Amino acid sequence: MPTYRESGCHIAVPKVQSKVGFVYICPGRHEEKLGKPCAGQTGVMLESALLLLHAKKPEIFWSAERQHYLITNAWPHVEYKKKTDRSVPLVSEISSHENLEGLYHEIKLLRYIVACGNLAHVAVDRCRKAFHLESIVAKVSHTSRQALGCPTNTVLPIRLDKWACSVIKQF
């Protein structure tokens, strides 16, 4: 699956074509350091959520392992306070034709898209309108602990289960 945006820590493409993908907002410092999307706690939460998604809906989430899914970001550029003085891009940046065209080419073959976070929702919606993206989209919160409400370790499994159930209900 070719990408029209510069390859890097914003995207992970599975070796075999996947019908399911995840769109996050943008790579941050952990992604930059490790050279892959959804690193750090966000990645840990995604991996835990994939176990739940696979258990709940194996006909869609056929694997519990992240390397079997496309994972990309609405904005391919690294953003974090010490580097760019912000942690997310502007809506106008993710909505630019050039950016949306690149994102569309990354996700156009997906049957199911999990859009994680409000800016990811905006980007995927605009791909639908501008390029007639036909994927089924689940709009959910980001999988960062902060977006999940900073739950304690006791409450975290409950929050992740609710997150996974929200994805399943939208598919």
Contacts in CASP RR format, 6 or more apart in sequence:
PFRMAT RR
TARGET T0000
AUTHOR 0000-0000-0000
METHOD contacts of the structure
MODEL  1
MPTYRESGCHIAVPKVQSKVGFVYICPGRHEEKLGKPCAGQTGVMLESAL
LLLHAKKPEIFWSAERQHYLITNAWPHVEYKKKTDRSVPLVSEISSHENL
EGLYHEIKLLRYIVACGNLAHVAVDRCRKAFHLESIVAKVSHTSRQALGC
PTNTVLPIRLDKWACSVIKQF
1 13 0 8 1.000
1 17 0 8 1.000
1 70 0 8 1.000
1 106 0 8 1.000
1 109 0 8 1.000
2 105 0 8 1.000
3 11 0 8 1.000
3 13 0 8 1.000
3 72 0 8 1.000
3 102 0 8 1.000
3 105 0 8 1.000
3 106 0 8 1.000
4 101 0 8 1.000
4 102 0 8 1.000
4 105 0 8 1.000
4 106 0 8 1.000
5 11 0 8 1.000
5 76 0 8 1.000
5 99 0 8 1.000
5 102 0 8 1.000
5 103 0 8 1.000
5 105 0 8 1.000
5 106 0 8 1.000
6 76 0 8 1.000
8 35 0 8 1.000
8 76 0 8 1.000
9 27 0 8 1.000
9 28 0 8 1.000
9 31 0 8 1.000
9 32 0 8 1.000
9 34 0 8 1.000
9 35 0 8 1.000
9 36 0 8 1.000
9 37 0 8 1.000
9 39 0 8 1.000
9 78 0 8 1.000
10 26 0 8 1.000
10 27 0 8 1.000
10 31 0 8 1.000
10 37 0 8 1.000
10 72 0 8 1.000
10 73 0 8 1.000
10 75 0 8 1.000
10 76 0 8 1.000
10 77 0 8 1.000
10 78 0 8 1.000
11 37 0 8 1.000
11 70 0 8 1.000
11 71 0 8 1.000
11 72 0 8 1.000
11 73 0 8 1.000
11 76 0 8 1.000
11 106 0 8 1.000
12 36 0 8 1.000
12 37 0 8 1.000
12 38 0 8 1.000
12 66 0 8 1.000
12 67 0 8 1.000
12 70 0 8 1.000
12 71 0 8 1.000
12 72 0 8 1.000
13 70 0 8 1.000
14 67 0 8 1.000
14 68 0 8 1.000
14 69 0 8 1.000
14 70 0 8 1.000
15 67 0 8 1.000
16 68 0 8 1.000
17 109 0 8 1.000
18 68 0 8 1.000
18 69 0 8 1.000
18 70 0 8 1.000
18 110 0 8 1.000
19 60 0 8 1.000
19 109 0 8 1.000
19 110 0 8 1.000
19 111 0 8 1.000
19 112 0 8 1.000
20 60 0 8 1.000
20 61 0 8 1.000
20 69 0 8 1.000
20 70 0 8 1.000
20 110 0 8 1.000
20 111 0 8 1.000
20 112 0 8 1.000
20 113 0 8 1.000
20 114 0 8 1.000
21 69 0 8 1.000
21 70 0 8 1.000
21 71 0 8 1.000
21 72 0 8 1.000
21 107 0 8 1.000
21 110 0 8 1.000
21 112 0 8 1.000
21 113 0 8 1.000
21 114 0 8 1.000
22 38 0 8 1.000
22 46 0 8 1.000
22 69 0 8 1.000
22 70 0 8 1.000
22 71 0 8 1.000
22 72 0 8 1.000
22 113 0 8 1.000
22 114 0 8 1.000
22 116 0 8 1.000
23 72 0 8 1.000
23 73 0 8 1.000
23 74 0 8 1.000
23 103 0 8 1.000
23 107 0 8 1.000
23 113 0 8 1.000
23 114 0 8 1.000
23 115 0 8 1.000
23 116 0 8 1.000
23 120 0 8 1.000
23 123 0 8 1.000
23 124 0 8 1.000
24 37 0 8 1.000
24 38 0 8 1.000
24 42 0 8 1.000
24 71 0 8 1.000
24 72 0 8 1.000
24 73 0 8 1.000
24 74 0 8 1.000
24 116 0 8 1.000
24 117 0 8 1.000
24 120 0 8 1.000
24 142 0 8 1.000
25 73 0 8 1.000
25 74 0 8 1.000
25 75 0 8 1.000
25 88 0 8 1.000
25 89 0 8 1.000
25 116 0 8 1.000
25 117 0 8 1.000
25 119 0 8 1.000
25 120 0 8 1.000
25 142 0 8 1.000
26 73 0 8 1.000
26 74 0 8 1.000
26 75 0 8 1.000
26 76 0 8 1.000
26 77 0 8 1.000
26 78 0 8 1.000
26 79 0 8 1.000
26 88 0 8 1.000
26 89 0 8 1.000
26 119 0 8 1.000
27 37 0 8 1.000
27 73 0 8 1.000
27 76 0 8 1.000
27 77 0 8 1.000
27 78 0 8 1.000
27 79 0 8 1.000
28 78 0 8 1.000
28 79 0 8 1.000
28 80 0 8 1.000
28 87 0 8 1.000
29 78 0 8 1.000
29 80 0 8 1.000
29 82 0 8 1.000
29 83 0 8 1.000
30 39 0 8 1.000
30 40 0 8 1.000
30 42 0 8 1.000
31 37 0 8 1.000
31 38 0 8 1.000
31 39 0 8 1.000
31 78 0 8 1.000
32 78 0 8 1.000
32 80 0 8 1.000
32 83 0 8 1.000
33 39 0 8 1.000
34 40 0 8 1.000
37 71 0 8 1.000
37 72 0 8 1.000
37 73 0 8 1.000
38 46 0 8 1.000
38 66 0 8 1.000
38 71 0 8 1.000
38 143 0 8 1.000
41 144 0 8 1.000
41 145 0 8 1.000
42 142 0 8 1.000
42 143 0 8 1.000
42 144 0 8 1.000
43 66 0 8 1.000
43 143 0 8 1.000
45 143 0 8 1.000
45 144 0 8 1.000
45 145 0 8 1.000
45 148 0 8 1.000
45 160 0 8 1.000
46 66 0 8 1.000
46 71 0 8 1.000
46 143 0 8 1.000
47 66 0 8 1.000
48 157 0 8 1.000
48 160 0 8 1.000
49 143 0 8 1.000
49 160 0 8 1.000
49 163 0 8 1.000
49 164 0 8 1.000
49 167 0 8 1.000
50 61 0 8 1.000
50 63 0 8 1.000
50 64 0 8 1.000
50 65 0 8 1.000
50 66 0 8 1.000
50 69 0 8 1.000
51 64 0 8 1.000
52 160 0 8 1.000
52 161 0 8 1.000
52 164 0 8 1.000
53 60 0 8 1.000
53 61 0 8 1.000
53 64 0 8 1.000
53 164 0 8 1.000
53 167 0 8 1.000
53 168 0 8 1.000
54 61 0 8 1.000
54 62 0 8 1.000
54 63 0 8 1.000
54 64 0 8 1.000
55 64 0 8 1.000
56 164 0 8 1.000
56 165 0 8 1.000
56 168 0 8 1.000
57 168 0 8 1.000
57 171 0 8 1.000
60 112 0 8 1.000
60 171 0 8 1.000
62 68 0 8 1.000
63 69 0 8 1.000
70 106 0 8 1.000
70 107 0 8 1.000
70 110 0 8 1.000
72 103 0 8 1.000
72 106 0 8 1.000
72 107 0 8 1.000
73 120 0 8 1.000
74 89 0 8 1.000
74 94 0 8 1.000
74 99 0 8 1.000
74 103 0 8 1.000
74 119 0 8 1.000
74 120 0 8 1.000
74 122 0 8 1.000
74 123 0 8 1.000
74 124 0 8 1.000
75 88 0 8 1.000
75 89 0 8 1.000
75 93 0 8 1.000
75 94 0 8 1.000
75 99 0 8 1.000
75 119 0 8 1.000
75 123 0 8 1.000
76 99 0 8 1.000
77 89 0 8 1.000
78 84 0 8 1.000
79 86 0 8 1.000
79 87 0 8 1.000
79 88 0 8 1.000
79 89 0 8 1.000
80 87 0 8 1.000
81 87 0 8 1.000
88 119 0 8 1.000
89 119 0 8 1.000
91 119 0 8 1.000
91 122 0 8 1.000
93 99 0 8 1.000
94 100 0 8 1.000
94 119 0 8 1.000
94 122 0 8 1.000
94 123 0 8 1.000
94 126 0 8 1.000
95 122 0 8 1.000
95 123 0 8 1.000
95 126 0 8 1.000
97 130 0 8 1.000
99 123 0 8 1.000
100 123 0 8 1.000
100 126 0 8 1.000
100 127 0 8 1.000
100 130 0 8 1.000
100 131 0 8 1.000
101 130 0 8 1.000
101 131 0 8 1.000
103 123 0 8 1.000
103 124 0 8 1.000
103 127 0 8 1.000
104 127 0 8 1.000
104 130 0 8 1.000
104 131 0 8 1.000
104 133 0 8 1.000
107 113 0 8 1.000
107 124 0 8 1.000
107 127 0 8 1.000
107 133 0 8 1.000
107 135 0 8 1.000
108 131 0 8 1.000
108 133 0 8 1.000
108 135 0 8 1.000
110 135 0 8 1.000
111 135 0 8 1.000
111 136 0 8 1.000
112 135 0 8 1.000
112 136 0 8 1.000
112 137 0 8 1.000
112 138 0 8 1.000
112 171 0 8 1.000
113 124 0 8 1.000
113 135 0 8 1.000
113 136 0 8 1.000
113 137 0 8 1.000
113 138 0 8 1.000
114 137 0 8 1.000
114 138 0 8 1.000
114 140 0 8 1.000
114 167 0 8 1.000
115 121 0 8 1.000
115 123 0 8 1.000
115 124 0 8 1.000
115 137 0 8 1.000
115 138 0 8 1.000
115 139 0 8 1.000
115 140 0 8 1.000
116 140 0 8 1.000
116 141 0 8 1.000
116 142 0 8 1.000
116 143 0 8 1.000
117 139 0 8 1.000
117 140 0 8 1.000
117 141 0 8 1.000
117 142 0 8 1.000
117 147 0 8 1.000
120 142 0 8 1.000
121 139 0 8 1.000
124 133 0 8 1.000
124 135 0 8 1.000
124 137 0 8 1.000
124 139 0 8 1.000
125 137 0 8 1.000
127 133 0 8 1.000
128 137 0 8 1.000
136 170 0 8 1.000
136 171 0 8 1.000
137 170 0 8 1.000
138 166 0 8 1.000
138 167 0 8 1.000
138 170 0 8 1.000
138 171 0 8 1.000
139 170 0 8 1.000
140 163 0 8 1.000
140 166 0 8 1.000
140 167 0 8 1.000
140 170 0 8 1.000
141 147 0 8 1.000
141 148 0 8 1.000
141 163 0 8 1.000
143 163 0 8 1.000
145 151 0 8 1.000
145 156 0 8 1.000
148 156 0 8 1.000
148 159 0 8 1.000
148 160 0 8 1.000
148 163 0 8 1.000
149 159 0 8 1.000
151 158 0 8 1.000
151 159 0 8 1.000
END
